[in-house]
Every structure is written in C-alpha cells, then in structure tokens.
Amino acid sequence: MKNLFFIALFVGLSTASIAQNVSDALRYSQRDPLGSARYVGVGGSMGAIGADFGSITDNPAGLAGYRFSEVVLSPGLYYNQTNSQLKSSAFIKENKYGPAVDNLGLVIVKNGIEGSNWRTVNFSFGYNKVADYNNQLYFLGNTTGSITDHWREQSLHVAPDDLSSFASGLAYEAGAIYDSNNDYVYESDFTSYANKAVTKSQLAKTKGYMSEVQFSLAGNYKDKLLIGAALVIPHLSYTEDKSYEESDPTNLNPVFENLRYTEFLKTKGSGLNLKLGVIFKLHDLFRLGIAFQTPSLIELTDDYETSLSYSYVDNGTVQTYDKQSPETGQYTYNLITPMRTRLSFGSVIAKNGFLGASVEYVNYSKAQFDFNSDQNNSSDIDYQNSLNDDIKKQYKSSLNYNLGAEIAIDALRLRGGVSLIGSPYENEKDFTSTYSAGLGYRGGRFFTDVAVRHSSYDDGYLPYTTASNDAQLVYSKHSLNRLVLTFGYKF
C-alpha cells in the first residue's frame, strides 16, 4: 500500500501549533490486531467466536463464551525494518526491535441466576495492546534547497522577537537566517546558491504504544444470545526523536559549513470509551456478532523541545552557534477519535476448530482536536479549526477485514489468518495486508500459544516543506514483524 502521507516540520504561531498535526489524529485513531497469540494467529477474526481475551477487545460479548475462569499473559517481540530513500539517492536500511507485553488479563466466570435462563454472568479485567509505534528511519542524499528556506518562509513579515522559539527563532539567533535590510524579508547563506546541491540526512526514531485497560461484563442467555459491555480506558505513549543535518563537503557554497537541527516530542495521554456487543448463535455451526465502540475522548499532553547548531564562514573563519529552545514547550489538549462498528461471522465445527471473519467500519474524517477553547486563545482556536478542516479533507471512511481459522488436532491447535486494513486517505482504495500463523497447546488447566505476524507498506515523508524549492520526498518501505507468546491457566 502506498500511503504517501507527508509529515512536515512543526510550524507554530502559538504553543498549540508546535506539535499537533493531522497525522497525530490518524495515528491515535488506528488500531492493530494485537493481543493474545491465539487472537493474533487467526488474524483478529474472533469477534463472533469469543472465549479469548484478545477477542474481547473487538466484541465484549465474547466474554460470555467462557466456561472456566482464567488468567492470561502474552509477552512478545517486535522486529521492524525500514528502507528509506531521499529522492533518487540510495536506499538505507534501519532496524528496530525489542520486547513487548501485548496482553494481560483475568476472567471470572460465575453461574447465572438460579431459576433463570442466564447460564453465566462473567467479568473480566485486563490490558490489551492495540497499536505499536516503534520505528526508525535514516536517509542520506544530495539535493538542492535547504531547511533554511522553510525557516525564511515561516518568518516572512514577522519581527525577530515574534519568531518561533522552537524553529525560525533559533535559526535567526544562530545566524542561519538574517534580515540584512531590516524589512522582515529574511535571507540565508543559500539565497545566492539555490541551485547548488546540499548533503542532507536525518535519523528519525519513534517509539511507544497504545493500550486499553478494559473492565467487561457479559452474560450468556440460553446459549443462544451473548451480551457484553466494557468500560475502556485507552492509554498512549509516543516519543519522536529526530536529528536532521545538512553539510557541504565539496564546498559548492563557500559560506555554508553545516547545520544540525534536532526535535524531541513526547506525547502521553489517556481517555475513555464504551464498547457494546452481542453474539447470536443462529445454529450449532453458525454465529453472528455485532459490536460498537463509542468515540474515545483522550486528553493528551505534548512536551516538545528543539536545538540548532549552525556553522558558516565569516572572513575566512568558521563560526559556530549552538542554540536551544528556551524551555520545553508543553501543551495539553483533547482528541476525539472516531466510532468503530464491527460485524463478525463465525462457524464452530464441533471440536475440530472454527472459521472466523469480520468487517469493521471506521470513518477517520470524524476525528477532531479540541484545544481547550475555553482558554479564549484565538490563535489556538483558529489552528484547531484549521486542523479539523484538514482532517475532513484528507481522510475518509474505510473498511477493515479479518479472516482466519483454527484446526484442532487432539491437544494441538493450528492457526492462520489475514487482515486487510483499508486506506484512511481520501482518493485511495489500497489495503495494508497482514499475514499471521500460530500454534497452540491445550493441556488441561494450562495452555500456551505462539503466533507470528508480518505486514509491509510504503509511505512518504517530508522532513520539511518549502514553496521555493522541490519537495524533499523521502520514500520508505516498511516491514513489520511480531512474535507473540501466550501463557494461560484455567481455574
């Protein structure tokens, strides 16, 4: 899937506009089929099957399918690879790997009310990971233009004292841009050398996750109707660390030496949503599941800081200035992520296994920022409205499909699955495919599962934007791999 979405450097007229952009809204609205190894192994296709802690994330009615209480833990490992290319330069490979905890839960099974048709009333409490943000890319190449063009355009007709203390203000203080005529039209050491190639590179690291702590309650009515509800607390942690450099090793520009601009962003937040679901057992072989997740209201806090080192030649001597943003910029705001609706199908083939499938509808254009407008900050409100308008223009509704199967051979379980994630971008109809496989063992009270999954996609990235030169497009190929183990005990 070629998602050519572009993440520009943060532009900001106020603290609020330093770090927020439409890509943030999308990042925190998307979900991955993560959780228990059984759930991962069948590609997240258990919405109508139930009786697995990972599947409760999709449809809390699946909790009512449990016959025994259990405790479950799912550690994992991720290995992600990114190959990146600046325009026509060579691809450069970066790897990122590490441990993870994808799932932790407790299920309590209680018999239903005596004399009623409620067979069980079950409760669960636990944690499921729903997104992983670990990634790393690096590019190196020679192109015309400079990030100083971005800072000059950002500063046009703005007095030096009013420049952004995180970007253009640092550039002015370090001498990367200057105003020779005192007319608020800024120049740089590249103004007279716009057609000369500059060596550019950047190392961009991201890490973090989104998880859900879920309190669920579900009941089994006559073994025909399963009903469930869950109170969910989403929590996220996201860190972005970028180091961008420019240099002139062949001295095509006799004034410029090099620059290094770093950005560090840390976002944390938590929120609330509600999930409701039902599973209809239409026949011993067939069942249908329907689930809804309300929009999530998430309060986020961004911490942001930058630094700039700039070197140039003045009267034959190299001058270097190092500048740091005056203090860490912090801003707290709200994000409302879109509602999700899932329709699931399942067929349990006696004790031989099952087939599962689901389709999920999500309208990403419904995501919205709320910059705490009660503060009466007009620039914040204007930027909030601009971002929300851009979300509506750039994103659309999409369908996500999951298909999987499990085969039981005595105590052994064989699993496979595929998920197709629809593009959230307007005018795109592509899908990101994720393939998974797994094994399981059921040995009385103890059980264990293992699953592997693989997905790949392509995207585009802009380290900075400018109207005065060609776009500095970095094209990346991503390969995401994950191993999940689940250990469980029934009681």
C-alpha positions in Angstrom: 0.0 0.0 0.0 1.5 3.4 -1.0 0.3 5.8 1.6 2.1 9.0 0.5 1.3 11.0 3.7 3.6 13.8 4.5 4.7 14.8 8.0 6.2 18.3 7.9 8.3 20.0 10.4 6.1 21.7 13.0 5.2 25.2 12.1 3.8 27.2 15.0 2.4 30.6 15.7 1.4 29.6 19.2 2.4 26.9 21.6 -0.6 24.8 20.5 0.5 24.7 16.8 4.0 23.5 17.6 3.3 19.8 17.8 -0.2 18.9 16.6 -0.9 17.9 13.0 -3.4 15.8 11.1 -1.0 12.8 11.2 -1.4 12.7 15.0 -5.2 12.4 14.7 -4.8 9.4 12.3 -2.0 7.7 14.4 -4.2 7.7 17.5 -7.3 6.6 15.7 -5.9 3.5 14.0 -5.8 0.0 15.6 -3.8 -3.2 15.0 -5.0 -6.8 15.6 -2.7 -7.2 18.7 -3.4 -9.1 21.9 -3.2 -12.8 22.7 -1.3 -15.2 20.5 -4.5 -17.1 19.6 -6.2 -13.9 18.5 -3.1 -12.8 16.5 -2.7 -16.2 15.0 -6.1 -16.1 13.4 -5.7 -12.5 12.2 -8.1 -10.9 14.7 -11.1 -12.8 13.2 -12.6 -13.9 16.6 -15.3 -11.3 17.0 -18.1 -13.8 16.8 -16.2 -16.7 18.3 -15.3 -15.3 21.7 -13.8 -17.0 24.7 -10.4 -15.4 24.1 -9.1 -12.4 25.9 -7.9 -10.8 22.7 -11.3 -11.1 21.1 -13.0 -9.2 24.0 -11.3 -6.0 22.6 -13.3 -6.4 19.4 -16.6 -7.6 21.0 -17.1 -7.8 24.7 -20.0 -10.3 24.2 -17.3 -12.9 23.6 -16.6 -12.8 27.4 -19.9 -14.7 27.9 -18.5 -17.6 25.9 -16.1 -18.6 28.7 -16.9 -21.8 30.7 -13.9 -21.5 33.1 -12.1 -18.6 34.8 -8.6 -18.0 33.6 -5.6 -15.7 33.9 -3.5 -15.0 30.8 -0.2 -13.2 29.9 1.1 -12.5 26.4 4.7 -11.2 26.1 6.1 -10.6 22.6 9.0 -9.4 20.4 8.8 -7.0 17.5 11.3 -6.6 14.7 10.7 -3.7 12.3 12.8 -2.8 9.2 12.6 0.4 7.2 14.4 1.2 3.9 14.4 4.9 3.1 15.5 6.9 0.1 15.8 10.7 -0.4 14.6 11.3 -4.0 17.0 9.3 -6.2 19.6 8.5 -3.6 20.4 5.0 -2.4 18.1 3.2 0.0 19.4 2.9 3.6 18.1 0.2 5.9 17.3 0.7 9.6 16.2 -2.0 12.1 14.3 -1.6 15.3 13.5 -4.5 17.7 12.6 -5.1 21.3 10.3 -6.8 23.8 6.7 -6.1 24.4 3.8 -7.0 26.6 0.7 -7.3 24.4 -1.9 -8.8 26.7 -2.6 -9.4 30.4 -6.0 -10.4 31.7 -8.2 -12.1 34.3 -11.6 -13.7 33.6 -14.0 -14.6 36.4 -16.8 -17.0 35.4 -20.0 -17.1 37.5 -23.0 -19.2 37.2 -26.2 -17.4 36.2 -29.1 -16.5 38.4 -30.7 -19.7 39.7 -34.0 -20.4 38.1 -33.3 -18.0 35.2 -32.2 -18.5 31.6 -28.9 -16.7 32.2 -26.3 -19.5 32.1 -23.3 -17.4 33.1 -22.6 -13.8 34.1 -18.8 -13.3 33.6 -16.5 -10.5 34.5 -13.0 -9.6 33.1 -10.3 -7.1 33.8 -7.2 -6.6 31.8 -4.9 -5.0 29.3 -4.6 -5.3 25.5 -2.2 -3.5 23.3 -3.9 -2.1 20.2 -1.1 -0.2 18.4 2.7 -0.1 18.3 4.7 2.9 17.3 8.2 1.6 17.3 10.1 2.6 14.1 13.3 4.0 12.9 14.4 5.5 9.6 17.5 7.1 8.2 18.1 8.8 4.8 21.2 10.4 3.2 21.4 12.2 -0.1 22.3 15.3 -2.2 19.5 17.6 -3.3 19.1 21.3 -3.9 17.5 23.5 -1.4 17.8 23.8 2.4 15.7 23.7 5.5 16.7 27.4 5.9 14.2 28.0 3.0 11.5 26.7 5.3 12.5 29.0 8.1 12.7 32.0 5.8 9.2 31.4 4.5 7.9 30.8 8.0 9.4 34.1 9.1 8.2 36.3 6.3 6.9 39.7 7.6 7.4 38.6 11.2 9.5 40.6 13.6 12.5 38.8 15.1 11.1 39.0 18.6 7.9 37.2 17.4 9.6 34.3 15.6 9.0 30.8 16.9 11.4 30.0 19.7 11.4 26.3 18.6 12.3 26.8 14.9 12.7 30.1 13.0 13.7 32.0 16.1 16.5 29.5 16.7 17.5 29.9 13.1 17.7 33.7 13.5 19.7 33.6 16.7 22.2 31.1 15.2 22.6 33.1 12.0 21.0 30.5 9.7 18.6 33.3 8.6 19.1 37.0 8.8 17.4 40.3 7.8 20.0 42.5 6.1 17.5 45.2 5.1 15.5 45.2 8.3 12.4 44.7 6.2 11.3 41.4 7.8 12.2 39.6 4.5 14.8 37.2 5.6 17.8 35.8 3.7 20.2 32.8 4.3 23.6 31.6 3.1 21.7 29.6 0.5 19.9 32.6 -1.1 22.7 33.1 -3.7 23.3 29.3 -4.1 19.8 28.0 -4.5 20.8 25.6 -7.4 23.7 24.0 -5.5 23.3 20.5 -4.1 23.4 20.1 -0.3 24.1 16.9 1.5 21.1 16.1 3.7 20.5 13.3 6.3 18.2 12.6 9.1 17.8 9.9 11.8 14.2 9.7 12.9 13.2 7.4 15.8 9.7 6.8 17.1 8.7 4.5 20.0 5.6 3.9 22.1 2.2 2.2 22.0 -1.5 2.5 22.6 -3.2 0.1 25.0 -6.6 -0.4 26.5 -7.4 -1.2 30.1 -10.8 -2.8 29.9 -13.5 -3.7 32.5 -16.0 -6.0 30.9 -19.3 -7.7 32.0 -21.1 -10.2 29.8 -24.0 -12.7 30.1 -25.0 -15.9 28.3 -28.7 -16.2 27.7 -29.9 -19.8 26.9 -26.6 -20.4 25.0 -28.3 -18.5 22.1 -27.6 -14.9 22.9 -24.4 -13.5 24.4 -24.4 -9.8 25.5 -21.5 -7.8 26.8 -20.4 -4.3 27.7 -17.0 -2.8 28.5 -15.7 0.4 30.1 -12.4 1.1 28.4 -9.5 3.4 29.4 -7.2 3.9 26.4 -3.7 4.9 27.2 -0.9 6.0 24.9 2.7 6.9 25.0 4.5 8.2 21.9 8.0 9.6 21.5 9.6 11.1 18.4 13.3 11.9 18.3 14.6 13.5 15.1 18.1 14.7 14.2 18.4 16.5 10.8 21.7 17.6 9.3 23.0 19.5 6.2 26.6 19.8 5.0 28.6 20.9 2.0 31.6 18.5 1.8 32.6 19.6 -1.7 32.4 23.3 -0.8 29.9 24.3 -3.5 28.7 27.0 -1.2 31.7 28.9 0.1 29.8 30.4 3.0 27.9 27.5 4.5 29.6 24.7 6.5 26.9 22.6 8.3 23.8 22.6 10.4 22.2 20.2 12.8 18.6 20.6 13.9 17.1 18.3 16.5 13.5 17.8 17.6 12.2 15.9 20.5 8.5 15.2 21.1 6.9 13.2 23.9 3.1 12.6 24.0 1.2 10.9 26.7 -2.5 10.6 27.3 -5.4 8.6 28.5 -9.2 8.7 27.9 -12.4 6.8 27.9 -14.8 4.9 25.7 -17.6 2.3 25.9 -17.9 -0.9 24.0 -21.2 -2.8 23.5 -21.6 -6.1 21.7 -23.9 -9.1 21.1 -23.3 -12.6 19.6 -26.3 -14.5 18.1 -25.8 -18.3 18.0 -28.0 -18.8 14.9 -27.2 -22.6 14.7 -24.8 -25.0 16.3 -22.5 -24.2 13.4 -23.1 -20.5 12.8 -23.0 -17.4 14.9 -23.2 -13.6 14.2 -21.6 -10.8 16.2 -22.2 -7.1 16.2 -20.1 -4.6 18.3 -19.9 -0.9 18.7 -17.2 1.3 20.2 -18.1 4.9 21.1 -15.8 7.7 20.1 -12.8 7.9 22.5 -12.2 11.2 24.3 -8.4 11.3 25.0 -6.6 14.0 26.9 -3.1 14.4 25.6 0.0 16.3 26.8 2.8 17.1 24.5 6.4 18.0 25.6 8.5 19.5 22.9 12.0 20.9 22.5 14.4 21.7 19.8 18.1 22.7 19.2 20.1 24.1 16.4 23.8 24.1 15.7 24.8 26.3 12.7 28.3 26.8 11.2 29.4 29.3 8.5 32.4 31.0 7.2 32.9 34.7 8.1 36.1 36.5 6.8 37.9 33.1 6.4 37.0 31.9 9.9 34.4 29.2 10.7 31.8 30.5 13.2 29.5 28.1 15.0 26.5 28.9 17.1 24.5 26.5 19.2 21.0 27.4 20.3 18.4 25.6 22.4 14.7 26.2 22.6 14.4 28.4 25.8 12.3 25.8 27.7 10.3 22.6 27.0 7.1 23.5 25.3 4.2 21.8 27.0 0.6 21.8 25.8 -2.5 19.8 27.0 -5.4 19.3 24.6 -8.1 16.8 23.7 -8.5 14.4 20.8 -11.8 12.7 19.9 -11.2 9.5 17.8 -14.0 8.1 15.6 -16.6 5.5 16.5 -16.0 1.9 15.3 -18.6 -0.7 14.2 -17.8 -4.4 13.6 -19.8 -7.2 12.1 -18.4 -10.7 12.7 -19.2 -14.1 11.4 -18.1 -17.5 12.9 -18.5 -21.2 12.4 -17.5 -23.6 15.2 -17.1 -27.0 13.7 -17.7 -29.2 16.8 -14.3 -29.9 18.4 -12.5 -29.7 15.2 -11.9 -25.9 15.1 -13.5 -22.8 13.7 -13.7 -20.3 10.9 -14.0 -16.6 11.6 -14.4 -13.4 9.6 -15.2 -9.8 10.4 -15.6 -6.4 8.8 -15.1 -3.2 10.6 -16.2 0.3 9.6 -14.3 3.4 10.7 -14.7 7.0 9.5 -11.3 8.7 10.1 -12.6 12.0 8.9 -14.6 12.2 12.2 -11.5 12.6 14.3 -11.4 16.0 16.0 -9.0 18.1 18.0 -10.2 20.3 20.9 -7.5 22.8 22.1 -9.4 23.7 25.3 -11.2 26.6 23.6 -12.4 27.9 27.0 -9.0 29.5 27.3 -10.1 32.1 24.8 -6.8 31.9 22.9 -7.9 32.9 19.4 -4.8 31.6 17.7 -5.3 28.2 19.3 -8.9 28.1 18.2 -8.0 29.1 14.6 -5.4 26.4 14.4 -7.8 23.8 15.9 -10.4 24.6 13.3 -7.8 24.6 10.5 -6.6 21.1 11.6 -10.1 19.7 11.9 -10.9 21.0 8.4 -7.8 19.3 7.1 -8.8 16.0 8.7 -12.1 16.1 6.9 -10.4 16.9 3.6 -7.5 14.3 3.8 -9.2 11.3 5.5 -12.3 9.2 4.7 -14.2 6.2 6.0 -12.7 2.7 5.4 -13.4 -1.0 5.9 -11.0 -3.4 7.7 -11.4 -7.1 7.0 -10.2 -10.1 9.1 -10.3 -13.7 8.1 -8.9 -16.7 10.0 -9.2 -20.3 11.0 -8.2 -22.7 13.7 -7.8 -26.5 13.4 -7.8 -28.7 16.5 -5.9 -32.0 16.4 -6.2 -33.5 19.9 -4.5 -31.0 22.2 -2.7 -29.2 19.3 -4.1 -26.1 17.6 -3.1 -24.9 14.1 -4.0 -21.3 13.1 -3.7 -18.9 10.2 -5.2 -15.6 9.3 -5.1 -12.4 7.3 -6.2 -8.9 7.9 -6.8 -6.2 5.3 -6.7 -2.6 6.7 -8.4 -0.1 4.4 -6.6 3.1 3.5 -7.8 6.1 5.5 -6.7 8.6 2.8 -9.1 10.3 0.5 -8.9 9.1 -3.1 -7.0 5.9 -2.1 -8.5 2.4 -2.2 -5.5 0.4 -1.2 -5.2 -2.1 1.7 -2.4 -3.0 4.0 -2.2 -6.7 4.3 -1.1 -8.5 7.5 -0.5 -12.3 7.5 -0.3 -14.4 10.6 0.1 -18.0 11.7 0.2 -19.8 15.0 0.3 -22.9 17.2 -1.4 -23.7 20.4 -1.5 -26.4 23.0 -4.3 -27.2 25.4 -3.1 -29.4 28.3 -5.8 -29.4 30.9 -5.7 -26.3 33.1 -2.6 -24.9 31.5 -2.4 -23.7 27.9 0.1 -21.9 25.7 0.0 -20.3 22.3 2.5 -18.8 19.9 1.9 -16.6 16.8 3.9 -14.7 14.2 2.6 -11.9 12.0 4.0 -9.9 9.2 2.9 -6.8 7.3 4.5 -4.3 4.9 3.7 -1.0 3.4 5.2 2.0 1.7 4.9 5.6 2.6 6.4 9.1 2.0 7.8 11.6 4.4 8.8 15.3 4.1 11.5 16.4 6.6 10.5 20.0 5.9 8.2 21.9 3.5 9.0 24.9 1.3 7.4 26.7 -1.6 10.7 27.9 -3.0 12.3 24.6 -3.9 11.4 21.0 -4.8 9.7 18.8 -2.2 12.3 16.8 -0.3 10.4 13.5 -0.5 11.8 10.6 1.5 10.3 7.3 0.2 10.2 4.4 2.7 9.5 0.7 2.6 8.4 -0.8 5.9 8.4 -4.4 7.1 6.8 -5.1 10.5 7.2 -8.4 12.2 6.0 -9.7 15.6 6.2 -12.8 17.7 3.6 -13.3 20.5 3.6 -15.9 23.2 0.6 -16.6 25.5 0.6 -18.4 28.8 -2.7 -19.2 30.5 -4.2 -21.1 33.4 -7.8 -22.1 33.8 -9.4 -22.4 37.3 
